[in-house]
């Protein structure tokens, strides 16, 4: 089988042999009855790592975020979120469709934060004409940028002052933790609930966990069942999540290093038709001038290199890439835009 060099996302990874062994040997039970010991172990581990009271294992990050919105908000309520936030833009409008929860999107700042003055201006008055603003939702990392710790502290104080709950879409929370050289709990301490994805940089094949207070997680468990997320012998999948948390966090530094190499080497080309972002975690963003990006993507695909063409091309490094892959990509991209 030919080797594919895939920069589209860090969700494309294959389970390692050790992870597969952990999955094969997992002790399982019926999780809907709360009787799968491996799922229970993962939920205890996730709660401990995030510093929260409880957690729930779900099939996807989309469902995890939706559960958070559903437990914080009622019908006719509103949450404030970034225009490019995953919970708003990339989750099928689930909050509105399934929860009758209105999103209020705002533009991100260049560092991935939402300016709190803008958030304050978006909060609706206590008036029957308006949806009730209940929740602020942040994302970490945002476009590969870890949110500054002091900003998170300010957001927490702001939400306390305004009577809002605070949720973190922590799809790449561990990337942020590694980039900031900060313990995960240093980040999560400011949030009421945190969604953690296990199938992105950590390399598990399936699953996310929603972490938070026990009363909200109990409520989320009922919603999970209603949404069709109640799995039976799910310990086979939970075992991969346990292995990922215990073994794949520190190695995220390798992904960050390779993203930095891509950024540095492409910047060094000083190509007039190519603009390159610096890498803070495992993402690099490219924009092209006077170049057909779709044609570039086709030419790269012919060389078994996959990217997603668009106005901005996001390159994502992950555990299934190596140093040779970076060399091949740089050479082939340079040829494609020359």
KOLTI-279403 format. One record per residue (C-alpha): residue number from 1; residue in one letter; x, y negated, z. Coordinates in steps of 0.05 Angstrom, whole numbers, plus 5000, padded with zeros to 4 digits. Layout:
N
    i  aa     X     Y     Z
  NUM   A     X     Y     Z
...
% end
This chain:
338
    i  aa     X     Y     Z
    1   X  5000  5000  5000
    2   X  5028  4932  4980
    3   X  5043  4883  5036
    4   X  4995  4825  5040
    5   X  5020  4760  5070
    6   X  4956  4728  5097
    7   X  4956  4657  5123
    8   X  4880  4648  5123
    9   X  4869  4659  5197
   10   X  4896  4694  5259
   11   X  4833  4738  5257
   12   X  4861  4782  5201
   13   X  4909  4822  5245
   14   X  4909  4897  5253
   15   X  4910  4930  5322
   16   X  4979  4954  5342
   17   X  4992  5027  5353
   18   X  4995  5016  5429
   19   X  4928  4979  5426
   20   X  4897  5036  5385
   21   X  4922  5085  5438
   22   X  4890  5044  5493
   23   X  4825  5044  5454
   24   X  4827  5119  5441
   25   X  4837  5135  5514
   26   X  4787  5085  5543
   27   X  4738  5112  5595
   28   X  4669  5090  5574
   29   X  4597  5087  5597
   30   X  4533  5050  5580
   31   X  4549  4976  5587
   32   X  4477  4954  5582
   33   X  4468  4991  5648
   34   X  4532  4960  5674
   35   X  4564  5028  5674
   36   X  4623  5021  5627
   37   X  4684  5019  5673
   38   X  4730  4991  5619
   39   X  4683  4933  5603
   40   X  4677  4919  5677
   41   X  4753  4919  5683
   42   X  4759  4870  5625
   43   X  4707  4823  5655
   44   X  4743  4823  5723
   45   X  4809  4810  5688
   46   X  4781  4753  5646
   47   X  4750  4720  5706
   48   X  4815  4725  5745
   49   X  4858  4698  5687
   50   X  4810  4640  5676
   51   X  4801  4625  5750
   52   X  4726  4634  5745
   53   X  4678  4672  5788
   54   X  4652  4719  5734
   55   X  4653  4735  5660
   56   X  4615  4773  5606
   57   X  4642  4811  5546
   58   X  4608  4795  5480
   59   X  4618  4815  5407
   60   X  4641  4747  5381
   61   X  4664  4677  5397
   62   X  4601  4651  5363
   63   X  4557  4690  5411
   64   X  4600  4670  5471
   65   X  4593  4596  5454
   66   X  4519  4604  5440
   67   X  4509  4637  5508
   68   X  4544  4578  5541
   69   X  4499  4528  5506
   70   X  4437  4568  5525
   71   X  4455  4573  5599
   72   X  4472  4499  5604
   73   X  4415  4471  5563
   74   X  4340  4481  5556
   75   X  4295  4468  5496
   76   X  4297  4395  5477
   77   X  4365  4383  5510
   78   X  4427  4358  5475
   79   X  4501  4373  5475
   80   X  4556  4327  5452
   81   X  4610  4358  5408
   82   X  4662  4341  5355
   83   X  4643  4335  5282
   84   X  4693  4391  5266
   85   X  4678  4430  5329
   86   X  4666  4504  5317
   87   X  4603  4505  5359
   88   X  4573  4451  5315
   89   X  4600  4463  5245
   90   X  4618  4536  5239
   91   X  4567  4575  5280
   92   X  4506  4573  5234
   93   X  4468  4521  5274
   94   X  4453  4573  5326
   95   X  4442  4524  5383
   96   X  4388  4488  5344
   97   X  4357  4549  5312
   98   X  4357  4596  5372
   99   X  4359  4549  5431
  100   X  4323  4486  5405
  101   X  4384  4449  5430
  102   X  4403  4386  5393
  103   X  4476  4374  5375
  104   X  4504  4303  5378
  105   X  4569  4306  5338
  106   X  4623  4253  5345
  107   X  4688  4242  5307
  108   X  4751  4269  5338
  109   X  4811  4226  5353
  110   X  4877  4244  5319
  111   X  4899  4285  5379
  112   X  4836  4328  5378
  113   X  4802  4293  5436
  114   X  4734  4259  5438
  115   X  4741  4188  5462
  116   X  4703  4185  5527
  117   X  4678  4115  5513
  118   X  4645  4143  5450
  119   X  4616  4201  5489
  120   X  4587  4152  5540
  121   X  4555  4112  5484
  122   X  4523  4175  5456
  123   X  4490  4196  5521
  124   X  4415  4185  5514
  125   X  4374  4144  5564
  126   X  4326  4180  5610
  127   X  4267  4166  5564
  128   X  4217  4214  5532
  129   X  4236  4187  5464
  130   X  4303  4221  5468
  131   X  4333  4290  5478
  132   X  4363  4299  5547
  133   X  4440  4298  5544
  134   X  4464  4356  5586
  135   X  4532  4381  5562
  136   X  4599  4360  5533
  137   X  4633  4414  5492
  138   X  4709  4410  5478
  139   X  4752  4457  5436
  140   X  4823  4480  5452
  141   X  4862  4482  5409
  142   X  4830  4432  5361
  143   X  4860  4439  5292
  144   X  4920  4470  5324
  145   X  4929  4415  5375
  146   X  4928  4431  5450
  147   X  4886  4380  5489
  148   X  4928  4341  5539
  149   X  4919  4362  5611
  150   X  4908  4290  5635
  151   X  4852  4283  5584
  152   X  4818  4345  5611
  153   X  4821  4316  5681
  154   X  4791  4251  5656
  155   X  4736  4289  5619
  156   X  4719  4327  5683
  157   X  4714  4262  5723
  158   X  4672  4232  5667
  159   X  4624  4291  5666
  160   X  4617  4289  5742
  161   X  4601  4215  5738
  162   X  4551  4223  5682
  163   X  4518  4286  5708
  164   X  4540  4329  5649
  165   X  4565  4401  5648
  166   X  4631  4414  5611
  167   X  4643  4475  5566
  168   X  4708  4495  5532
  169   X  4709  4533  5467
  170   X  4775  4564  5484
  171   X  4781  4605  5420
  172   X  4856  4592  5422
  173   X  4862  4576  5495
  174   X  4925  4618  5504
  175   X  4959  4582  5446
  176   X  4946  4517  5483
  177   X  4971  4546  5548
  178   X  5036  4570  5516
  179   X  5047  4505  5478
  180   X  5038  4464  5542
  181   X  5078  4513  5585
  182   X  5018  4511  5631
  183   X  4981  4567  5667
  184   X  4913  4581  5636
  185   X  4879  4561  5700
  186   X  4912  4493  5696
  187   X  4868  4482  5635
  188   X  4805  4520  5654
  189   X  4799  4489  5723
  190   X  4765  4428  5693
  191   X  4709  4466  5658
  192   X  4644  4497  5682
  193   X  4647  4551  5629
  194   X  4701  4576  5582
  195   X  4695  4619  5520
  196   X  4758  4660  5506
  197   X  4768  4696  5439
  198   X  4806  4762  5441
  199   X  4808  4773  5365
  200   X  4848  4712  5343
  201   X  4920  4703  5365
  202   X  4915  4760  5416
  203   X  4902  4811  5362
  204   X  4843  4850  5388
  205   X  4796  4874  5333
  206   X  4731  4849  5364
  207   X  4705  4808  5421
  208   X  4704  4747  5466
  209   X  4690  4734  5539
  210   X  4649  4678  5570
  211   X  4675  4659  5639
  212   X  4641  4617  5691
  213   X  4600  4616  5755
  214   X  4564  4681  5772
  215   X  4494  4650  5767
  216   X  4507  4625  5696
  217   X  4538  4692  5675
  218   X  4477  4729  5701
  219   X  4434  4683  5659
  220   X  4481  4694  5600
  221   X  4474  4770  5607
  222   X  4399  4764  5597
  223   X  4410  4720  5535
  224   X  4462  4769  5508
  225   X  4412  4825  5510
  226   X  4359  4782  5475
  227   X  4409  4764  5420
  228   X  4426  4836  5406
  229   X  4494  4832  5440
  230   X  4482  4888  5489
  231   X  4531  4942  5469
  232   X  4533  5013  5497
  233   X  4600  5049  5502
  234   X  4636  4984  5490
  235   X  4696  5003  5531
  236   X  4731  5025  5467
  237   X  4731  4952  5446
  238   X  4742  4924  5516
  239   X  4806  4966  5522
  240   X  4835  4928  5463
  241   X  4818  4863  5499
  242   X  4852  4885  5563
  243   X  4914  4906  5524
  244   X  4914  4840  5487
  245   X  4911  4798  5551
  246   X  4964  4839  5586
  247   X  5013  4844  5528
  248   X  5001  4792  5473
  249   X  5001  4724  5507
  250   X  5076  4711  5514
  251   X  5089  4732  5442
  252   X  5046  4674  5417
  253   X  5111  4634  5422
  254   X  5134  4673  5360
  255   X  5074  4649  5321
  256   X  5086  4577  5342
  257   X  5159  4583  5322
  258   X  5142  4609  5253
  259   X  5091  4553  5243
  260   X  5145  4503  5261
  261   X  5193  4535  5211
  262   X  5141  4529  5156
  263   X  5127  4456  5173
  264   X  5201  4438  5178
  265   X  5221  4472  5114
  266   X  5163  4443  5074
  267   X  5176  4374  5101
  268   X  5249  4381  5081
  269   X  5227  4392  5009
  270   X  5204  4319  5009
  271   X  5157  4338  4952
  272   X  5118  4278  4926
  273   X  5055  4320  4916
  274   X  5055  4353  4984
  275   X  5037  4326  5052
  276   X  5053  4371  5111
  277   X  5032  4366  5184
  278   X  5077  4382  5242
  279   X  5061  4446  5280
  280   X  5042  4442  5353
  281   X  5018  4514  5358
  282   X  5005  4566  5303
  283   X  4975  4521  5249
  284   X  5003  4478  5193
  285   X  4959  4435  5148
  286   X  4977  4419  5076
  287   X  4947  4369  5029
  288   X  4963  4364  4955
  289   X  4966  4306  4906
  290   X  4961  4317  4831
  291   X  4960  4392  4842
  292   X  4902  4440  4831
  293   X  4898  4475  4898
  294   X  4854  4531  4870
  295   X  4907  4545  4818
  296   X  4961  4547  4872
  297   X  4918  4596  4912
  298   X  4910  4641  4851
  299   X  4985  4639  4836
  300   X  5001  4657  4908
  301   X  4949  4713  4909
  302   X  4983  4743  4848
  303   X  5044  4748  4894
  304   X  5002  4780  4950
  305   X  5000  4715  4990
  306   X  4931  4692  5015
  307   X  4911  4621  5032
  308   X  4843  4586  5034
  309   X  4841  4530  4982
  310   X  4808  4464  5001
  311   X  4819  4390  5010
  312   X  4865  4410  5067
  313   X  4898  4478  5068
  314   X  4904  4509  5137
  315   X  4961  4558  5146
  316   X  4955  4602  5208
  317   X  5012  4644  5234
  318   X  4998  4709  5273
  319   X  5027  4774  5298
  320   X  5024  4809  5230
  321   X  5072  4760  5198
  322   X  5148  4764  5202
  323   X  5207  4719  5184
  324   X  5215  4750  5115
  325   X  5142  4733  5100
  326   X  5157  4660  5115
  327   X  5216  4660  5067
  328   X  5174  4692  5012
  329   X  5117  4642  5022
  330   X  5163  4581  5021
  331   X  5196  4605  4957
  332   X  5130  4622  4922
  333   X  5094  4558  4943
  334   X  5154  4516  4920
  335   X  5151  4551  4852
  336   X  5075  4541  4848
  337   X  5077  4466  4858
  338   X  5141  4452  4818
% end
